[in-house]
């Protein structure tokens, strides 16, 4: 099933530029997000180059599970990078996502050696990474990144369930519930003890 429509780089840029005045007035910009912009590297690079040529601020949100050379192609035309880090333990990360996390963590470290501002986003998923030990491990991993802006904890939600059903697939997280506000606050408070700014999305 296909929803939406195919668009060229020029069509996307034209659509975005309709709101250019709003971006200029609000100090906002354009974020390339999920799926993952690094999966469509050429298209994403062309978009970002066009946005920068128009004077817009740019950001990418990525799972960072890609070769570093892909990252390097986008960095010159990206003002802010948001990386998802879901778990530090390789086995638990693979169980939850289907892939190991070594390349993701390596890319995060390499990004920390650049001057590009970074936001670390952590989706908090019950039974996957919702313990104090797990979130503080992530906080300690990134706390010395000189370009870290903050960590953002994102509570699990089930907004994607309908997409699974539309594709005739079983939703694997149907048994999970959104973490409570108290739980999110507890995790954020403990992570802040590591010396990082933590925000709840």
N, C-alpha and C positions, 0 to 999 in steps of 0.2 A: 504494500500500500504506500503510495506517495502522497504526501500532503505538502502544501506550499507550491512554489514554482521555481523553475530554473532562472537564474539571473546572471548577467555578466558583471564584471567589475564596474564598468561604467554605469550600469543600472543601479547597482548598490550605492555607489558614490552619489549619484544624482538623488536617490531617495534620502540619503543621510543629509545632503546639503540643503534640503528643504527646511531643515531645523537648525541651520548653521547659526542664525541669530540667537537662538535659544542657548546653544553651546557657548557662544561668546559672552552672553549676558550672565550665565550661571557658572562660568569657569569649568564647564563640563567637557566631555569629549566622547570618543567612540571606543567601545570595548568589543573585541572579538572574543566570543565565548563558545559555549558548548553546542554540540559535540566538542571538538577541540580544534582550534585554528591551526595547530601544527600538523594535523592530519591532511589538511588542504594547504600545504605550505606555499605553493606558487600563487594561488588565489589570495591567500592571506597577505603575502608579501606585497602583491600588487595593490591590494586594498589599502594597506597601511601606508605605502608610498604615496598613493593618491591623497589620502587624508592629511598626511603631513604636508604635502604640496599645497593643500588648501588651508593650512595653518591650524588644523585641529589637533588637540591632544589625543594620544592613542594609548590603549591598554590591551593586553591579552590575558585571558584566563585559560590555564592549561593544566592538564594532569602531569605534564613534563616527562611522559614516558616516550621519549623520542631521542634520536641522536643529537649530541650537542651541536653539531654543525647546522641542524635545522634551527635551533634556538638562535645561533649566531647570525643567521640570515635575517631574522626579524628584529633583533635588538636595536640596530641603528634607526629603525623607524617606529620604535615602541618606547613610550614614556614611562610605563608602569607595567610590571609583570605580577600577576596573581597566580600562585602555584597551589594546587591541592596536595596536601600531605595527609594521608589517611592513617598511616601506621608506620612505626619504625621497625617492627619485627617482621622480617621477610615472609615467614610462613603464614602469619596471620593476615598480612597484606595480600598474599596470593589467594588465601581462602576467601577473602572478601571481594577481591577484584579480578582474580584470574591471572594476575601477573606478579612477578617479584618487584621489589621496590628499589633495587640497587641503582638502576639508571636514574630513577626519579630523584633519589637523594644525592647522587653524584651531580646531576644538573643543578639542584638547589645549591650545593656547595660552590659550583663554578659560577653560578649567578651571583652568589654572595661576594665573589672577588671582583665583580664589576661595580659600576656606580649607579646601576639601574635600580630605582626604588622597587621594593618587593613587598607584597602582602602575602602571607601564608594563610591559606583557607583550610579549615579542618571540618569536614562534615562529621558531626557527632552522631554515630549510628549505634543504637542499643545492641549490646552483645558483641560488637565489633571493636569499638574504641572509646567506650563511654566510662572508663575508670580513671581515677585520679592518676594512677601510675602511667597509663597510656598517654594521656594528654600532657602530663608534665614531661614525659620523655621527649615529645615533639617540641615543647617549649624550650627545653634545655638544648636540643639540637640546633635550634635557630636563634637562640638568644644573643649570640655573638656575631650574627650577620650584621656588618656595619650599615647595610642599606635596608635593613628591615624596618618597615613602617609600623606594622602591627600584625598580630594573629587574629583571625576572625573565626570564631566557632559558629558553625551553621547547624541548627538542629535538623535531624532527619525529618523528612516529610514523605507523604505518599502521593505527591502530585503526578508522578510518572506512571502510576498504576493503570490509568486509562489507556496509555500508549501500549502497554503490554497486552491488554485485553483486545485492543484494536488490531493487533498483529496476531492474535490467537495464541499468545504465549502466557504461561503461568507466571504470575508475579511473585518473585522469590522472597520479597520482604513483606508479604501480606500479614505475617504474624507480628510485625514490629509496630511499636507505637512511638509517636513523637516524644522526645524527652521533655520532661516538665521544665517550667521556667526555673524552679528551685534547683533542679539537677544541673541545668546549664550554668546558673550562677555559681554553684558549688565548683564545677569544673574550671570555670573562668577564674575564680578566686584563687584556687590552688595553682593554676598555671601562672598567674601573675606573681606568685611567690618566687618564681624562677627569674624574675627581673625583666619581664616582657610586658608590653601593652597588649591586652587581650580584649577583644570586643565580641559581642554576641550579635550575629546577623539575624 
